[in-house]
Amino acid sequence: MGDRISIQFQTGQERSVTLFSHWGGETMPRYVRQFDAEVLKKCRGDSYPLDCMEPNTVMVAFIAWLFRGAENDEVPTHGYYLGKDRSDGDNSDNGNYVYACVPDKGIIAITIETEDWATHVWTAEDAPEAMDTRRGIT
């Protein structure tokens, strides 16, 4: 049993490593939206790798953001792990969410790749409500 999901960040054709969560299918998309609003949308310029939205740097920043604060004062012992790509772990319940990032804008699109290799894409411009709901389904 679980609520498996994986996420990646992408800029251009470059993707980050994959973060897998055994229990985060419902919460992970919400966490990414919060991270985008609190961190990525505030990045401006090109002075730092995060400003340039380098995918692996965005992933490291997200993991640091995810485990910030006193409520996370223990080392996570289960539920999260990294893989080289979407097929390097188990995301069978919810698929792999790929968040497209653009400098000075943050996340602009979500692509959801499911276990059967189907791909579903939503953009902030074309379907803003999809950016606010899980899998873009209301």
C-alpha positions in Angstrom: 0.0 0.0 0.0 1.1 3.5 -0.7 0.4 6.6 -2.7 3.6 6.5 -4.8 4.7 9.4 -7.0 7.9 10.7 -8.4 8.9 14.3 -9.4 11.5 15.9 -11.6 12.3 19.5 -12.6 13.2 20.3 -16.2 14.7 23.4 -17.9 14.9 23.1 -21.6 15.8 19.5 -22.4 17.7 18.9 -19.1 16.0 17.0 -16.3 16.9 16.6 -12.7 17.4 13.4 -10.8 14.0 11.9 -9.7 12.6 12.2 -6.2 10.4 9.3 -5.3 7.9 9.4 -2.5 6.1 6.2 -1.3 3.4 8.2 0.6 3.3 11.6 -1.1 0.9 11.2 -4.1 -1.6 13.5 -2.6 0.7 16.0 -1.0 3.8 16.2 -3.3 2.1 18.3 -6.0 0.8 20.7 -3.3 4.4 20.9 -1.8 5.8 21.7 -5.2 3.2 24.5 -5.8 4.1 26.0 -2.3 7.9 25.7 -3.1 7.3 27.5 -6.5 5.4 30.3 -4.8 7.8 30.7 -1.8 11.1 30.1 -3.6 11.2 29.8 -7.4 8.9 32.8 -8.3 11.2 35.0 -6.2 14.4 34.0 -8.2 15.5 36.8 -10.5 18.6 37.3 -12.6 21.3 34.8 -13.4 23.8 35.2 -10.6 23.2 31.8 -9.0 22.4 28.3 -10.3 18.9 28.5 -8.7 18.2 31.8 -10.5 19.0 29.9 -13.8 16.6 27.1 -12.8 19.3 24.4 -13.3 17.2 21.3 -12.7 19.4 19.5 -10.2 19.9 22.7 -8.2 16.1 23.2 -8.2 15.8 19.6 -6.9 18.3 20.2 -4.1 16.6 23.4 -3.1 13.2 21.6 -3.1 14.5 18.8 -0.9 16.0 21.4 1.5 12.8 23.3 1.5 10.7 20.1 2.1 12.7 19.2 5.2 13.0 22.7 6.7 11.8 23.7 10.1 11.6 22.3 13.6 8.8 19.8 12.6 11.4 18.0 10.5 14.3 17.8 13.0 14.8 14.1 12.4 16.5 12.5 9.4 13.9 11.0 7.1 14.3 7.2 7.3 11.7 6.1 4.8 9.3 7.2 2.1 11.7 9.3 0.0 14.5 8.2 -2.2 16.3 9.5 -5.4 16.7 7.8 -8.7 18.5 8.6 -11.9 15.3 8.8 -13.9 11.5 8.0 -13.7 12.0 4.3 -14.2 14.6 4.0 -11.3 11.9 3.6 -8.6 8.2 3.0 -8.0 5.7 5.7 -9.0 3.0 3.3 -10.0 0.1 5.0 -8.2 0.4 8.5 -9.6 3.2 8.5 -12.2 6.1 10.9 -12.7 5.4 14.6 -12.5 7.8 16.8 -14.5 7.8 20.4 -13.6 9.0 22.7 -16.4 10.9 25.7 -15.0 11.9 28.9 -16.7 14.2 31.6 -15.2 12.3 34.6 -13.8 9.0 32.7 -14.0 9.4 29.5 -11.9 7.2 26.6 -12.9 5.3 27.1 -16.1 4.0 23.6 -16.9 3.4 20.1 -15.5 3.8 16.9 -17.5 2.5 13.7 -15.9 4.0 10.5 -17.3 2.1 7.5 -16.2 3.1 3.9 -15.8 1.8 3.0 -19.3 4.1 5.8 -20.7 1.1 8.0 -21.5 2.0 11.7 -21.2 -0.4 14.5 -20.1 0.7 18.1 -20.3 -0.8 21.2 -18.6 0.6 24.7 -18.8 -0.1 27.7 -16.6 -1.1 29.7 -19.7 -3.4 27.2 -21.3 -5.0 25.7 -18.2 -4.2 27.6 -15.0 -6.6 25.5 -13.0 -4.6 22.4 -13.8 -1.6 24.0 -12.0 -3.8 24.1 -8.9 -5.3 20.6 -8.8 -3.9 17.1 -8.7 -3.4 15.7 -12.1 -5.4 18.6 -13.6 -8.6 16.8 -12.9 -11.3 18.8 -11.0 
